[in-house]
Amino acid sequence: MPSYVYFRKKIIPLEQAKVGVMTHALHYGTGAFEGIRGNWNTAKKQIYLFRLKEHYERLLLGCKILRIELPYTADDLIKITVDVVRKCNFKEDIYVRPLAYKSEETTGVRLHNLEGDFLVYAFPWGKYIDVDKAKVAVSSWRFPKEIPRAKLTGLYITNALAKTEAIENGFDEAIMLNAEGYVAEGSGENIFLVMDGKLVTPGSFDGPLMGITRNTVITLAKNELGIETVERHIDRVELFKAEECFLTGTAAHLTPVSEIDRFKVGNGEIGPVTGKLQKLYSDVILGKKAAYKDWCTPVY
Ligand SMILES: Cc1ncc(COP(=O)(O)O)c(C=O)c1O
């Protein structure tokens, strides 16, 4: 099944979309991107795109930081995205990658006086962390201090270093500490601990991306299970005290963590709170829960 892309204001086959070697974003990391899931509901023969509005509001925040002026509102971007995905005609789980970037072919470190553009494409994508329970390691790479927290392409170098270090050392994912040594997040996910019946997760003051899945899980825990979430500093050593631990992200969904730095979390199995949240989350993203239908945009 061919993929399509919205590129230079037209929907064209993905393989035909090319950028020049001097493109600013390629050299200086001057892009803001998103990852959006389209979840295939077999019974309904439908793809539901999850929380498009929140993804595009975050993309536009990235554009503001990078001074990329797009001639589109969040609603325009949503419409373009639905059109691209419909054109692809996939009947499986997909991932959608929008990118706003400094498209001008010129050299020089700056953000001002540069043209920007927007593209979005979709492709079939199954599991991101391809295990039922992830083994994670605390990375030797720390978050830079005072980064503008949006999904900016140039910021992902530290995350990529951390991820590769973890994989090369035999783990599934990296947990990054911030400059002060507090737990921040995974290389592409937020982190939650279950402690004394509550969820505990780092707050924005510790630097993690304010994940849309993070927000979804906090909402579901509260509304559906009556479980509160505490946002606070998490010391590295608390990772070993947690009863349960899981990661959240658009790509990784809700991934249980069984081991941290080779120590088992709880008994190393998927804990009861994690299991319940995983089930709720998967029903919600497939459009099966009426109360959260507004988060799901049908494509067909
Ligand atoms: C570094 C990082 N943290 C957290 C997340 C989770 O964010 P979201 O749930 O919005 O996908 C992502 C993925 O987008 C990420 O790249």
The ligand as an SDF file (V2000), in Angstrom:
LIG
                    3D

 16 16  0  0  0  0  0  0  0  0999 V2000
   10.9850   12.7570   24.7940 C   0  0  0  0  0  0  0  0  0  0  0  0
    9.5470   12.3880   24.8130 C   0  0  0  0  0  0  0  0  0  0  0  0
    8.9040   12.3440   25.9860 N   0  0  0  0  0  0  0  0  0  0  0  0
    7.6070   11.9910   26.0620 C   0  0  0  0  0  0  0  0  0  0  0  0
    6.8910   11.6660   24.9400 C   0  0  0  0  0  0  0  0  0  0  0  0
    5.4390   11.2860   25.0540 C   0  0  0  0  0  0  0  0  0  0  0  0
    4.6310   12.2920   24.5100 O   0  0  0  0  0  0  0  0  0  0  0  0
    3.2370   11.9380   23.8430 P   0  0  0  0  0  0  0  0  0  0  0  0
    2.5000   11.1090   24.8410 O   0  0  0  0  0  0  0  0  0  0  0  0
    2.6080   13.2560   23.6150 O   0  0  0  0  0  0  0  0  0  0  0  0
    3.5220   11.1950   22.6120 O   0  0  0  0  0  0  0  0  0  0  0  0
    7.5150   11.6990   23.6870 C   0  0  0  0  0  0  0  0  0  0  0  0
    6.7870   11.3500   22.4550 C   0  0  0  0  0  0  0  0  0  0  0  0
    6.2120   12.1630   21.8160 O   0  0  0  0  0  0  0  0  0  0  0  0
    8.8680   12.0890   23.6310 C   0  0  0  0  0  0  0  0  0  0  0  0
    9.5060   12.1470   22.4510 O   0  0  0  0  0  0  0  0  0  0  0  0
  1  2  1  0
  2  3  1  0
  2 15  2  0
  3  4  2  0
  4  5  1  0
  5  6  1  0
  5 12  2  0
  6  7  1  0
  7  8  1  0
  8  9  2  0
  8 10  1  0
  8 11  1  0
 12 13  1  0
 12 15  1  0
 13 14  2  0
 15 16  1  0
M  END
$$$$
